[in-house]
């Protein structure tokens, strides 16, 4: 049910159970202590009565009137008493004689258990509890003491008074105690309810503010309450999350817009080329030019789509699981050999200045893609008939080209997706995804990439393994 998921209900229910248990245990202990005190009082009174009767009966052994005298002396309503002589030698199983007994016993007798005989003495009072329903519905506290003993008999005095399990005082005390505990419990629960409600008001305000937050790229901050440190810590954490979400929303928005533009441009060019080709009959050479232009745009489109898919996917965990020992120097040598043909189209010489052996853990294919991209960019943006210096030493890969360079304002943005330094030019030299993919690959491996450049002179790319 919905109410069981309410934090206020759950807190109050838990508090109720806890306090009820505490109050119940405390009440039980108090009532039990009152009972013990009452029972001890009964036993002390009975002890006093028994000692006085023992003294008197040592003089008047068979005088039943002594029971009545004691009743009046101590102002007792009911007193059960009897003096019996037990034959301990001849037929000891059930032979005993009642010498005297109180009027309150009427025709009934107090029970005497023969197993008590070894414990009885003139100084030691034995206490026991009996229940004679014909006499009284209450229990009877019995005190037994020896009066005299011969070789064949033993004479004992039994003195008893009835007592209730709970007196009127204890019964009233129980009622007052439970009413007090219930009232206290009710007051505590009401007080805690208002405290919880006041504390949760701040949470409700936070929830209302959060409901008004929209993912639109704007920065929203939930105000701290100042009431609870825990709630304020939660709000601060939530604000950080909101900032990250809005920033990532803007990135996704820009990514979508740029991707749409990058995909739309080659499609528009392809469509234009085909429409121009279909307007009239063309020569074979013209058709070849149209097809060549279309193929170039399709290649560009395919490359852009592949890079978008790579950046959009998140296979980091799976990729890391495939890491194995790779030789960076061998990957670099293969990449240089593969890019020699492209360098020759611009009469650019690739100089491998230093090549130190370097082994690391990683994905060979991804590292090959990253290094190929770096060399490809160096060739693409170098001046014709220039050179590129490459060195691998001290766990660093350095690729330096001498060409157009990168403006200072663009250095911090070259790793952004779809960002191109030459984006204001009419010619398209790439999708703006190459360096973004390179950075993603190196960061996945825990490597650091940085670029130093001077516009119109050089660009130096440094990878720290």
C-alpha positions as CSV (number, residue, x, y, z in Angstrom):
1,X,0.0,0.0,0.0
2,X,1.0,3.6,-0.7
3,X,0.9,4.6,3.0
4,X,3.6,2.0,3.9
5,X,6.0,3.8,1.5
6,X,5.5,7.1,3.3
7,X,8.6,8.0,5.2
8,X,6.6,9.9,7.8
9,X,4.4,6.9,8.5
10,X,7.4,4.5,8.6
11,X,9.3,6.7,11.1
12,X,6.3,7.2,13.4
13,X,5.5,3.4,13.2
14,X,9.1,2.5,14.1
15,X,9.1,5.1,16.9
16,X,5.7,3.8,18.3
17,X,7.0,0.2,18.4
18,X,10.2,1.3,20.0
19,X,8.6,3.5,22.7
20,X,5.8,1.0,23.3
21,X,8.3,-1.8,23.9
22,X,10.3,0.5,26.3
23,X,7.2,1.6,28.2
24,X,5.8,-1.9,28.4
25,X,9.1,-3.3,29.9
26,X,9.3,-0.3,32.3
27,X,5.7,-0.8,33.4
28,X,6.2,-4.5,33.8
29,X,9.3,-3.9,36.0
30,X,7.5,-1.3,38.2
31,X,4.4,-3.5,38.7
32,X,6.5,-6.5,39.4
33,X,8.5,-4.6,42.0
34,X,5.3,-3.5,43.7
35,X,4.1,-7.1,43.8
36,X,7.4,-8.2,45.3
37,X,7.2,-5.5,47.9
38,X,3.6,-6.5,48.7
39,X,4.5,-10.2,49.0
40,X,7.5,-9.4,51.2
41,X,5.2,-7.2,53.4
42,X,2.8,-10.2,53.7
43,X,5.6,-12.5,54.7
44,X,7.1,-10.0,57.2
45,X,3.6,-9.6,58.8
46,X,3.1,-13.4,58.9
47,X,6.6,-13.8,60.4
48,X,5.7,-11.4,63.2
49,X,2.4,-13.1,63.9
50,X,4.0,-16.5,63.9
51,X,6.7,-15.5,66.4
52,X,4.1,-14.0,68.8
53,X,1.8,-17.0,68.5
54,X,4.8,-19.4,69.1
55,X,5.6,-17.5,72.2
56,X,2.1,-17.7,73.5
57,X,1.5,-21.3,72.6
58,X,4.6,-22.4,74.4
59,X,2.6,-21.5,77.5
60,X,-0.9,-22.3,76.3
61,X,-0.4,-25.2,73.9
62,X,-4.1,-26.1,73.3
63,X,-5.8,-22.7,73.8
64,X,-7.5,-21.8,70.5
65,X,-8.5,-18.4,71.9
66,X,-4.9,-17.2,71.3
67,X,-5.7,-17.0,67.6
68,X,-8.5,-14.6,68.2
69,X,-6.4,-12.6,70.6
70,X,-3.7,-12.1,68.0
71,X,-6.3,-11.1,65.4
72,X,-7.6,-8.3,67.7
73,X,-4.1,-7.3,68.7
74,X,-2.9,-6.8,65.2
75,X,-6.3,-5.8,63.8
76,X,-6.4,-8.6,61.3
77,X,-9.7,-9.5,59.5
78,X,-8.8,-13.2,58.8
79,X,-6.2,-15.4,60.4
80,X,-5.9,-19.1,59.7
81,X,-4.0,-21.1,62.3
82,X,-3.7,-24.5,63.7
83,X,-1.5,-26.6,66.0
84,X,-0.9,-30.2,65.1
85,X,1.1,-33.1,66.5
86,X,2.6,-35.5,64.1
87,X,3.5,-39.1,65.0
88,X,6.9,-39.6,63.5
89,X,7.4,-43.2,64.6
90,X,4.2,-45.3,64.5
91,X,2.4,-45.1,61.2
92,X,4.2,-41.9,60.2
93,X,2.4,-41.8,56.9
94,X,-0.7,-40.0,57.9
95,X,-1.0,-39.9,61.7
96,X,-1.4,-36.4,63.2
97,X,-3.6,-34.7,65.8
98,X,-5.0,-31.2,65.6
99,X,-4.6,-29.7,69.0
100,X,-6.1,-26.3,68.3
101,X,-7.2,-24.2,65.3
102,X,-8.6,-20.7,64.6
103,X,-12.3,-20.1,64.1
104,X,-11.6,-18.8,60.6
105,X,-10.7,-22.3,59.4
106,X,-14.2,-23.5,60.3
107,X,-14.3,-27.2,59.4
108,X,-11.2,-27.1,57.1
109,X,-7.6,-27.7,57.9
110,X,-4.4,-26.3,56.6
111,X,-2.4,-28.9,54.7
112,X,0.9,-30.2,56.2
113,X,3.5,-31.8,54.0
114,X,5.6,-34.4,55.7
115,X,8.6,-33.7,53.6
116,X,8.9,-30.4,55.5
117,X,9.7,-32.2,58.8
118,X,13.5,-32.4,58.3
119,X,13.5,-28.6,57.6
120,X,11.4,-27.5,60.6
121,X,13.0,-26.3,63.8
122,X,12.1,-24.0,66.6
123,X,14.1,-21.2,65.1
124,X,13.4,-21.7,61.4
125,X,10.1,-20.6,59.9
126,X,9.1,-22.4,56.7
127,X,6.9,-20.5,54.2
128,X,4.6,-22.1,51.7
129,X,1.5,-21.2,49.6
130,X,-1.8,-23.1,49.7
131,X,-5.1,-22.6,48.0
132,X,-8.4,-23.7,49.7
133,X,-11.2,-22.6,47.5
134,X,-13.9,-23.5,50.0
135,X,-12.3,-21.0,52.5
136,X,-11.3,-18.2,50.1
137,X,-10.7,-17.6,46.4
138,X,-7.4,-15.9,47.4
139,X,-4.1,-17.7,47.9
140,X,-3.0,-18.4,51.4
141,X,0.5,-17.7,52.7
142,X,1.4,-20.3,55.3
143,X,4.2,-20.1,57.9
144,X,5.2,-23.3,59.8
145,X,7.4,-23.4,62.9
146,X,8.2,-26.1,65.5
147,X,6.7,-25.8,69.0
148,X,8.2,-28.9,70.6
149,X,9.6,-32.3,69.7
150,X,9.8,-35.6,71.4
151,X,11.3,-38.9,70.4
152,X,8.0,-40.0,68.8
153,X,6.2,-36.8,68.0
154,X,6.6,-33.3,66.7
155,X,4.3,-30.4,67.4
156,X,4.1,-27.5,64.9
157,X,2.3,-24.2,64.6
158,X,0.9,-23.2,61.3
159,X,-0.1,-19.6,60.9
160,X,-1.6,-18.3,57.6
161,X,-3.3,-15.2,56.1
162,X,-4.9,-14.9,52.7
163,X,-3.5,-12.5,50.1
164,X,-4.4,-11.4,46.6
165,X,-2.1,-11.7,43.6
166,X,-2.7,-8.0,43.2
167,X,-4.0,-5.6,45.7
168,X,-6.4,-2.8,44.9
169,X,-3.4,-0.4,45.1
170,X,-1.5,-2.5,42.6
171,X,-4.5,-2.7,40.3
172,X,-5.0,1.0,40.5
173,X,-1.3,1.6,40.0
174,X,-1.4,-0.5,36.8
175,X,-4.3,1.5,35.4
176,X,-2.7,4.9,36.2
177,X,0.7,3.7,35.0
178,X,-0.7,2.4,31.6
179,X,-2.8,5.5,31.1
180,X,0.2,7.7,31.9
181,X,2.4,5.8,29.5
182,X,-0.2,5.9,26.7
183,X,-0.7,9.6,27.2
184,X,3.1,10.2,27.2
185,X,3.5,8.0,24.1
186,X,0.7,9.9,22.3
187,X,2.3,13.3,23.2
188,X,5.8,12.1,22.1
189,X,4.3,10.8,18.8
190,X,2.5,14.1,18.1
191,X,5.7,16.1,18.9
192,X,7.8,13.9,16.7
193,X,5.2,14.1,13.9
194,X,5.4,17.9,13.9
195,X,9.2,17.8,14.0
196,X,9.3,15.3,11.1
197,X,6.8,17.4,9.2
198,X,8.8,20.5,9.7
199,X,12.0,18.8,8.6
200,X,10.3,17.3,5.5
201,X,8.9,20.7,4.5
202,X,12.3,21.5,3.2
203,X,12.4,18.3,1.2
204,X,9.0,19.2,-0.3
205,X,10.3,22.6,-1.4
206,X,13.3,20.9,-3.0
207,X,11.0,18.5,-4.8
208,X,8.8,21.4,-6.1
209,X,11.9,23.2,-7.3
210,X,13.2,20.0,-9.0
211,X,9.9,19.5,-10.8
212,X,10.4,22.9,-12.5
213,X,13.8,22.0,-13.8
214,X,13.9,21.4,-17.6
215,X,16.7,20.0,-19.7
216,X,17.1,23.1,-22.0
217,X,20.8,23.9,-21.6
218,X,20.2,26.6,-18.9
219,X,21.8,26.3,-15.5
220,X,19.3,25.7,-12.6
221,X,20.3,25.6,-9.0
222,X,18.2,24.3,-6.1
223,X,18.5,26.6,-3.1
224,X,19.9,25.1,0.1
225,X,17.5,25.0,3.1
226,X,19.8,25.7,6.0
227,X,17.6,23.4,8.1
228,X,19.4,20.1,7.7
229,X,23.0,19.5,6.8
230,X,22.2,16.2,5.3
231,X,19.5,17.7,3.0
232,X,21.8,20.6,2.0
233,X,24.6,18.1,1.2
234,X,22.0,16.2,-1.0
235,X,21.0,19.5,-2.7
236,X,24.6,20.4,-3.4
237,X,25.2,17.0,-4.9
238,X,22.0,17.3,-7.0
239,X,23.1,20.8,-8.2
240,X,26.4,19.3,-9.4
241,X,24.4,16.6,-11.2
242,X,22.1,19.2,-12.8
243,X,25.2,21.2,-14.0
244,X,26.7,18.0,-15.6
245,X,23.3,17.1,-17.2
246,X,22.9,20.6,-18.7
247,X,26.4,20.7,-20.0
248,X,26.1,17.3,-21.5
249,X,22.7,18.3,-22.9
250,X,24.4,21.2,-24.7
251,X,27.1,18.9,-26.0
252,X,24.6,16.5,-27.3
253,X,22.6,19.3,-28.8
254,X,25.7,20.7,-30.5
255,X,26.7,17.2,-31.5
256,X,23.3,16.6,-33.2
257,X,23.3,19.9,-35.0
258,X,26.9,19.5,-36.2
259,X,26.4,15.9,-37.2
260,X,23.2,16.9,-39.1
261,X,25.2,19.6,-40.9
262,X,28.1,17.3,-41.6
263,X,25.9,14.6,-43.0
264,X,23.6,17.0,-44.9
265,X,26.5,18.7,-46.8
266,X,27.9,15.6,-48.6
267,X,24.3,14.4,-49.4
268,X,23.5,17.8,-50.9
269,X,26.6,17.7,-53.0
270,X,25.9,14.1,-54.2
271,X,22.4,15.1,-55.1
272,X,23.5,18.2,-56.9
273,X,26.1,16.2,-58.9
274,X,23.6,13.6,-59.9
275,X,21.0,16.2,-60.9
276,X,23.5,18.1,-63.0
277,X,24.4,14.8,-64.7
278,X,20.8,14.0,-65.5
279,X,19.9,17.4,-67.1
280,X,21.4,16.5,-70.5
281,X,23.6,14.0,-72.2
282,X,27.2,14.1,-71.0
283,X,30.4,12.8,-72.3
284,X,32.1,9.8,-70.8
285,X,34.7,12.1,-69.3
286,X,32.1,14.3,-67.7
287,X,30.3,11.3,-66.3
288,X,33.6,10.0,-64.8
289,X,34.1,13.4,-63.2
290,X,30.6,13.3,-61.7
291,X,31.1,9.7,-60.5
292,X,34.5,10.6,-59.0
293,X,33.1,13.6,-57.2
294,X,30.2,11.4,-55.9
295,X,32.6,8.7,-54.8
296,X,34.7,11.2,-52.9
297,X,31.7,12.6,-51.1
298,X,30.4,9.1,-50.3
299,X,33.8,8.2,-48.9
300,X,33.7,11.4,-46.8
301,X,30.2,10.5,-45.7
302,X,31.1,6.9,-44.8
303,X,34.2,8.2,-42.8
304,X,32.0,10.7,-40.9
305,X,29.3,8.1,-40.1
306,X,31.9,5.7,-38.8
307,X,33.5,8.3,-36.6
308,X,30.1,9.4,-35.2
309,X,29.3,5.8,-34.4
310,X,32.6,5.4,-32.7
311,X,32.2,8.5,-30.6
312,X,28.5,7.7,-29.8
313,X,29.2,4.2,-28.6
314,X,30.5,3.5,-25.1
315,X,32.4,0.2,-25.2
316,X,35.1,1.4,-22.8
317,X,34.7,-1.5,-20.3
318,X,34.6,-4.1,-23.1
319,X,37.6,-2.5,-24.8
320,X,39.7,-2.4,-21.6
321,X,39.0,-6.1,-21.2
322,X,40.7,-6.8,-24.5
323,X,43.9,-4.9,-23.6
324,X,47.1,-6.9,-24.2
325,X,50.8,-6.2,-24.5
326,X,51.5,-4.1,-27.6
327,X,54.7,-2.6,-29.1
328,X,54.2,1.1,-29.7
329,X,57.4,1.4,-31.7
330,X,56.2,-1.3,-34.2
331,X,52.8,0.4,-34.5
332,X,54.5,3.8,-35.3
333,X,56.8,2.2,-37.9
334,X,53.8,0.6,-39.7
335,X,51.9,3.8,-39.7
336,X,54.8,5.8,-41.1
337,X,55.2,3.3,-43.9
338,X,51.5,3.4,-44.7
339,X,51.4,7.2,-44.9
340,X,54.5,7.5,-47.1
341,X,52.4,7.4,-50.3
342,X,50.1,10.2,-49.0
343,X,53.2,12.3,-48.0
344,X,54.7,12.0,-51.5
345,X,51.6,13.6,-53.1
346,X,52.8,16.8,-51.4
347,X,56.5,16.1,-51.6
348,X,56.7,15.9,-47.8
349,X,59.5,14.0,-46.2
350,X,58.8,12.0,-42.9
351,X,61.9,12.0,-40.7
352,X,62.0,9.3,-37.9
353,X,64.5,11.0,-35.7
354,X,64.5,8.5,-32.8
355,X,62.7,5.2,-32.2
356,X,63.0,3.7,-28.7
357,X,61.4,0.4,-27.9
358,X,58.1,1.0,-26.0
359,X,55.8,-1.7,-24.6
360,X,52.4,-0.9,-23.1
361,X,49.0,-2.5,-22.3
362,X,46.3,-1.5,-24.9
363,X,44.2,-2.3,-27.9
364,X,46.5,-2.5,-31.0
365,X,43.8,-1.5,-33.5
366,X,42.7,1.6,-31.6
367,X,46.3,2.8,-31.1
368,X,47.0,2.3,-34.8
369,X,43.9,4.4,-35.6
370,X,45.0,7.2,-33.3
371,X,48.6,7.3,-34.5
372,X,47.5,7.1,-38.2
373,X,45.2,10.1,-37.5
374,X,48.0,12.1,-36.0
375,X,50.4,11.5,-39.0
376,X,47.5,12.0,-41.4
377,X,46.8,15.4,-39.9
378,X,50.5,16.4,-39.9
379,X,50.7,15.6,-43.7
380,X,47.4,17.3,-44.4
381,X,48.2,20.6,-42.8
382,X,52.0,20.7,-43.7
383,X,53.2,23.0,-46.5
384,X,54.2,21.3,-49.7
385,X,57.8,20.2,-50.0
386,X,58.3,20.5,-46.3
387,X,59.1,17.8,-43.7
388,X,57.7,16.1,-40.6
389,X,59.8,15.1,-37.6
390,X,58.7,12.1,-35.6
391,X,60.4,10.7,-32.5
392,X,59.5,8.1,-29.9
393,X,61.6,8.4,-26.7
394,X,61.3,8.7,-23.0
395,X,57.7,7.3,-23.2
396,X,56.8,10.2,-25.4
397,X,55.6,10.3,-29.0
398,X,56.4,13.7,-30.7
399,X,55.0,14.5,-34.2
400,X,56.1,18.0,-35.5
401,X,54.9,19.4,-38.8
402,X,55.7,22.8,-40.5
403,X,52.6,24.2,-42.1
404,X,49.6,26.5,-41.4
405,X,49.7,25.9,-37.6
406,X,46.8,26.5,-35.3
407,X,45.6,29.9,-34.1
408,X,46.1,30.4,-30.3
409,X,42.3,30.8,-29.7
410,X,41.6,27.5,-31.4
411,X,44.2,25.4,-29.5
412,X,41.8,24.6,-26.6
413,X,39.0,23.6,-29.0
414,X,40.8,21.3,-31.5
415,X,39.8,18.2,-29.5
416,X,36.1,19.2,-29.6
417,X,33.8,17.1,-31.8
418,X,33.1,18.6,-35.2
419,X,35.4,21.5,-34.5
420,X,37.6,22.5,-37.4
421,X,40.2,25.2,-37.4
422,X,39.5,25.9,-41.1
423,X,35.7,25.7,-40.7
424,X,35.3,29.2,-42.1
425,X,36.9,28.2,-45.4
426,X,34.9,27.0,-48.3
427,X,37.0,23.8,-48.7
428,X,36.4,20.9,-46.4
429,X,39.5,19.1,-45.2
430,X,37.7,16.8,-42.8
431,X,34.8,16.1,-40.5
432,X,36.3,17.7,-37.4
433,X,36.2,14.3,-35.6
434,X,39.7,13.0,-36.1
435,X,41.4,14.6,-33.0
436,X,38.3,14.0,-30.9
437,X,38.6,10.3,-31.7
438,X,42.4,10.4,-31.1
439,X,41.9,11.9,-27.6
440,X,39.1,9.4,-26.8
441,X,41.4,6.5,-27.6
442,X,44.4,7.8,-25.7
443,X,42.3,8.7,-22.6
444,X,40.8,5.2,-22.7
445,X,44.4,3.9,-22.4
446,X,45.3,6.4,-19.7
447,X,47.6,8.4,-22.0
448,X,47.8,12.2,-22.3
449,X,47.9,14.2,-25.5
450,X,48.7,17.9,-25.9
451,X,49.4,20.2,-28.8
452,X,51.7,23.2,-29.2
453,X,51.4,25.4,-32.2
454,X,52.4,28.7,-33.7
455,X,50.1,30.0,-36.5
456,X,51.8,29.9,-39.9
457,X,54.9,28.1,-38.6
458,X,54.5,24.7,-36.9
459,X,52.4,22.3,-34.9
460,X,53.8,19.8,-32.4
461,X,51.7,17.0,-31.0
462,X,53.0,15.2,-27.8
463,X,51.6,11.9,-26.5
464,X,52.7,11.0,-23.0
465,X,52.5,7.2,-22.5
